[in-house]
Every structure is written in C-alpha cells, then in structure tokens.
Amino acid sequence: MDTDSTKYEDAVKRLEEIVRLMENGQLDLDQITDHLREAKTLVALCKEKLGKTNEDINKLLDQ
C-alpha cells in the first residue's frame, strides 16, 4: 500500500479489515506479523493526517 497517496478513509477501512481477519483467526503466524506491520504503518498515517487536519482547522479558526 502506497501510504503517500492513501486516503484516511481507505487506511481506516484497511485497518478494520486487518482486525476482522485477526479476530476471525483467518491468518497464520507469518501473515499476522505482516499484517501487524502494515497496521502499524496505517495507524501512523492516520495519526499524521488527523494531526495535519487539526492544525489546518485551528489555523482557519484563528483567522
């Protein structure tokens, strides 16, 4: 997944999918590790996008 062009909503959907797969026991040990790495990257992406959006909103409200 190209995180530079990933939209917030797409990242959240993918995180939800990963959680569902893990909860349903549909992954083997190697897949769990790979999906956890991907999830960690997606969580960081979401935090970054939310932080930037928050900054932008605060700037607009301060004007």
N, C-alpha and C positions, 0 to 999 in steps of 0.2 A: 504494500500500500504506500503510495507516494504521499507522505504527510504534508509536504509543502502545498499541495493543491487540494487536500482533503477538507471538506466542509465539516463544521462542528456536528451537524445533524448526522452526517454519514459516519463520523467517528463514534458517536453515541450508539447508533444502530449496530455497528460492528462490535462494540463493547457488549451490548445486550446479547448479541449472537454468541459471542465467546462465553459469556456467563451461562447462557442456556445450554450450550454444548457441555460445559463443565458440570453443571448441575445434573444433567441427564446421564452423565457417565459415558458420553459418546467419544471420549478421547483417550488414546493410550498415553503412556508416560511421556514419550517424546513429543507428542502433539501438545500435551499440557504445557510443557516447557516452552515450546514455540509460541503457543497462544498467550502465555503469561508475558513473554517478552513483547509481543505485539500489543497486548493490553496496556502494559506499562508505557509504551510509546504513545498510544492513543490517549491515555489519561493525561500525560504531559501536554499533548497537543490541545486537548480540551481546556486544561487549566490556562495555557498560554492564550488561547483565543478568548476565553472568558475574561481574563485579565485585561487584554487589549480592548475588548468591548467596554469593559467597565471604565477604563481610562478615557476612552473616546466619549462615553456618555457624560462623565464628570467634566470633561473639557467643554462639551456643548452646554451643559447646565451652568457652568461658570461664566459663560459669555454673556 
